[in-house]
Every structure is written in structure tokens, then in C-alpha cells.
Amino acid sequence: MLMNLVDDATGDQNGIYFQSEESKARACSETEESNTCCSDWQQHFDVALGRMVYVNKMTGLSTFIAPTEDIQAACTKDLTTVAVDVVLENDTVDDTISSESLQSLFSEWDNPVFARYPEVGLYNFVYKQKLLRKVLQQVDSKFIACLMSTKTEENGEAGGNLLVLVDQHAAHERIRLEQLIIDSYEKQQAQGSGRKKLLSSTLIPPLEITVTEEQRRLLWCYHKNLEDLGLELVFPDTSDSLVLVGKVPLCFVEREANELRRGRSTVTKSIVEEFIREQVELLQTTGGIQGTLPLTVQKVLASQACHGAIKFNDGLSLQESCRLIETLSSCQLPFQCAHGRPSMLPLADIDHLEQEKQIKPNLAKLRKMAQAWRLFGKAECDTTQSLQQSMPPCEPP
């Protein structure tokens, strides 16, 4: 019973008692509950828990253990933690404590319903064209300033003005990446396959890749599935650690051509080795080929998207800026560039700034006041010094 909790409780100097762990364990182990409950406690059967709950009418605290007639509870508050503790005592409770029935309190309680603040973010900005109010202009040949709506008025019209800056390079990079991803797949899928297949290009002569015996075995077991990723492998009988790559994704060949055009060294073998290593790790961990775009392919496409995107300091007209923002709104992930950096940033709520607009100080008046104060202070100092000089020195008695 609750009396046992009082005996095992430990108290501090302020008279607030804290239930010990031993008393908690003993209280939980008691299964007998009293059929009668004192007048200060309200019984309530919790359907979800399937147990009787006893609620104190004065403190509002509850317990699963039926209290006895001689146990009363007073409510104290710890101001340091704003925590409410129950002090179980045998003494009488102060008569000033209200004894209003908890049941009547529940019947008179009017549960408040708070209106949820409308959440309007950049997701709505790009997926709901009506929230994009206006494309302002290009800023510093790097960003595009836009105004978007932040709320909906009672008449259904958009309201509010949120100033958003869009990174023109990141925005165009995202547009190019998603278009390159679409163009990397075959337009027509094979009947019955139900899976998209990456476009591939043939390598002449085939590329020789050295792998371990375990990697070769995994690649041989799933070489048909790897063809959907644009990778065609041949396993010669002459070596147990050699794999011939006859086809690779088309973007690998395009990346190789761009590197050679810039006078750089070949990169096809290193990219293919990374691609095979990625697929082997997936096979070892998941036991199958994933249907998503491989990370190695995505990196190559991201590099292509970056090199062909609009750069900083590239001038854009208002029509070009509007066209860029409109195309960005159709992207699947318009908030990031091809490398994961943010492509847009909410800058300021124009309406909020206008509401809290402060009166500008009168600088001309302040200058006059400062000049007068300097002159007044200088004159006062000169007067004080002259008075001190005119007064005779004090002689000791």
C-alpha cells in the first residue's frame, strides 16, 4: 500500500520526500488492491491499460495502488525544477486546499484547440506555381531573387512575401543532372522485364580488370543482372582472376571523351574498377542488384552536369531567369545541386519587416546635439578651471 512508500521514503531539508528504488520495487510487487477508496481519490478504469487508476482530486496525480482512508496527499512544487511531487503524510491537509471533485472538473473543462500555423516551405514554392509570386531579377550575376507566398488569405488568394535567393549555378546543375539521368536510360523497356536499363557502349578491345576469385564468382552469378546497369562481362577460362569488360554505361565513354578533349589522361579503367567494386560490395551485403541508379554512375553524371551548367558571373536576362526557375520547379529534388549543396535560401519575410519597421533616427539633429554637447562640455570645463585658479589656496589652521 501507499503507507509502505512513506516509510521507505527519504527526505531532504525542505521536507520533500523522494521515493527510494527499494520501495518502488516493493510497491510494484503488491497485487492486492483495496475495494474501497477514500473520498480524496477518484476511481477511473483505463480501458487501454485494462487497470483501475486512482486519481487524487486535489493534486491530479494518479496511482495504480488503491490508497487507504488515512492517507492524504499534499502538492508541493520544487521551484528549481518546476516539478510537482507528492508528500504522503498522516497529518491533516490544509483546509484551504480545494476539494472540488475531479469529475466535475472534467465536465466543465473546455479543451482548447489551437490553430496550426500554416507550414509553407520551399517544397510548396516549387511544386505549387501559385505560391511563386514573382521572379525579381538576377543579383550580383550569381543569384536569382524571387518572391513567394507564405500564407493563403480567407478569399483563397495567396498572401505574404518571402524573399528567396536561388543559386543560378546550383539550380541549372540540378536541372541538367535530372535530364542526364533520364537520357541515360533506354527509352523502350524489354517486354516482361519491368526494369529500366542503362544505355551502354561497346569497348574495343575489351577492358581487362583484375579481381579476386570470390569477386569473380559473384560477378559470374549476377552477370545477367549487371547488364541492366550497362555492364557486360566476359569470364575467360585462362585465368581465375581476370574479367573482360565488353560494355560499360554510355556516360563512362562520354566522360572519357571529355577528359581526352581537355588533354587529360584516360579515366575509363579507374571508373570501371570503382563501378565493379561498388557492385561487389552491394552483392556481399544485400545479396542482389539494387534497382536504383548506381553511385558511380551518378557521380559521372553529376560531373557532366556541373561542367555544362551556368557559372557565376554569367549574366541572365529576366526572361532567362524566369525560364530557369520554371524548369527548376519541375525537378524531383530542386533544393540541392548535383553534389548535394543547397540551391536556394529563404532570406527575409518582407511583410514581417514592414510590420516591425522602425523610425529612422534624424542624423542631422543628432549631429547638432553632439556638437552642442561638445561645446557645452568644453565651456563648462574652462569655467571650472578658471574658478579653481581664482580661489586662494586653503591655509592649514
PyMOL commands that set and color helices and strands:
alter all, ss='L'
color gray80, all
select helices_A, chain A and resi 2-7+21-29+102-108+122-127+129-131+168-183+213-221+223-229+250-261+268-286+295-307+318-328+350-355+363-390
alter helices_A, ss='H'
color red, helices_A
select strands_A, chain A and resi 10-11+17-18+41-46+51-56+62-63+72-78+83-89+132-139+143-148+151-152+158-159+162-167+200-210+232-234+242-249+344-349
alter strands_A, ss='S'
color yellow, strands_A
deselect
rebuild
show_as cartoon
